Amino acid sequence: MAIYLDNNATTALDEPVLEAMLPYMGQVTGNPSSVHRFGRMQKDAIEQARELVAQLVGARAEQVIFTSGGTESNNLLLNGFIKKLASKQRVARVAISSIEHMSLLEPAQQLRLAGDNILVDEVAVDETGMISLQSLMQAYNEQTSLISIMSANNETGVIQNLSPLIDFAKERGCFFHSDASQAAGKIPLNFIDSGLHAMTLSAHKLYGPTGIGALVLDKRLPIEKLQYGGVQEKGLRAGTENVPAIVGFGKAAEIAKQTLQSRSDYVRTLRDALEKGLTKFSAVSVFAQSANRLPNTVQFGVDGFDGEALLMQLDRKAIAVSSGSACTSSKTEPSHVLKAMNVPVALANSAIRVSFGKNNTMSDVNAFLSALQDIIEMNRHSAVMMAASVC
């Protein structure tokens, strides 16, 4: 039986989530914008889901804007904010951490190329993947109007201490956004108490459906819509809502809130067991091990290996892992996250990420360690045989 250890890429749809969605996939019809009873039923389902998502992250329901996922949320936040500033003929300057997901880094790169009045500064991380207040201060400029730093990294699992960074921004009248796609459902979040102005969420990271996410938005943050043709989602995202997916997101959020502690404790036991097992391999280096990390995530390098080749060897043993972010898995370059942490290129190229989910077991951990040992020993044997043939 295949073992799935890539839950940071996507999680399996939870059975209760599917059950909640099914009535809206054919049995219940109607456009949420219609005023008749069929439309009102759909609209009510959306608003109930909005409330459940808000409760998961400590926000108000009216602050939740549904999107097609984390990528759209990040694009809407960044481009919508810049567009709003541009309409006021202001210089737009933003500071973004060097370890963000590509759905934020790529739009930022495009903005850099868009004009001289748009400036993007990079906030550096230390060797553990953490962002210090000093690092933010070095990237900050008096023209900076938006700072974006993720809550938890999708590759290393490192959880940022955002509180002092948000306080720094608040003192300077600067808006603050955090991509919490990987954090939601794994660690406690409170949008209102944190002082954030915007937060990105993604349903398929917490056992919900793909193709649905949210941008949690404080109304004080100015933003312009990017999609025209309707007044849905507070006028920020035109188009008929994906009701089944929204309902599924709401149900997944409800379950995530109810089970957050128990799920986190469970996957942490698996992560700790894996890391204990990895200490037996002298060639293995766990990245950011000393930092506060998500309870389900382990990223490590194997000296002398190529990460993609190692991934494929594990796949042949029916074990699914990742070499980093699924959105950049087709690239052969080292992870931009590990590069930002100054991990040596050869070691960064050997990176493997294991991310546990609620359906994994301790036998999965043992199977992975056994498979890794077989691969390393086979590689060592091949190297010896090759050396002998040369002699």
Secondary structure by P-SEA (a helix, b strand, c coil): ccccccccccccccaaaaaaacccccccccccccccaaaaaaaaaaaaaaaaaaaacccccccccccccaaaaaaaaaaaaaaaaaaaccbbbbbbccccccccaaaaaaaaaccccbbbbbbbbcccccccaaaaaaaccccccbbbbbcccccccccccaaaaaaaaaaacbbbbbbcccccccbbbbcccccccbbbbbcccccccccbbbbbccccbbbbbccccccccccccccccaaaaaaaaaaaaaaaaacaaaaaaaaaaaaaaaaaaaccccccccccccccccccbbbbbbccccaaaaaaaaaaacbbbbcccccccccccccaaaaaacccaaaaaabbbbbbcccccaaaaaaaaaaaaaaaaaaaaaaaaaaaaac
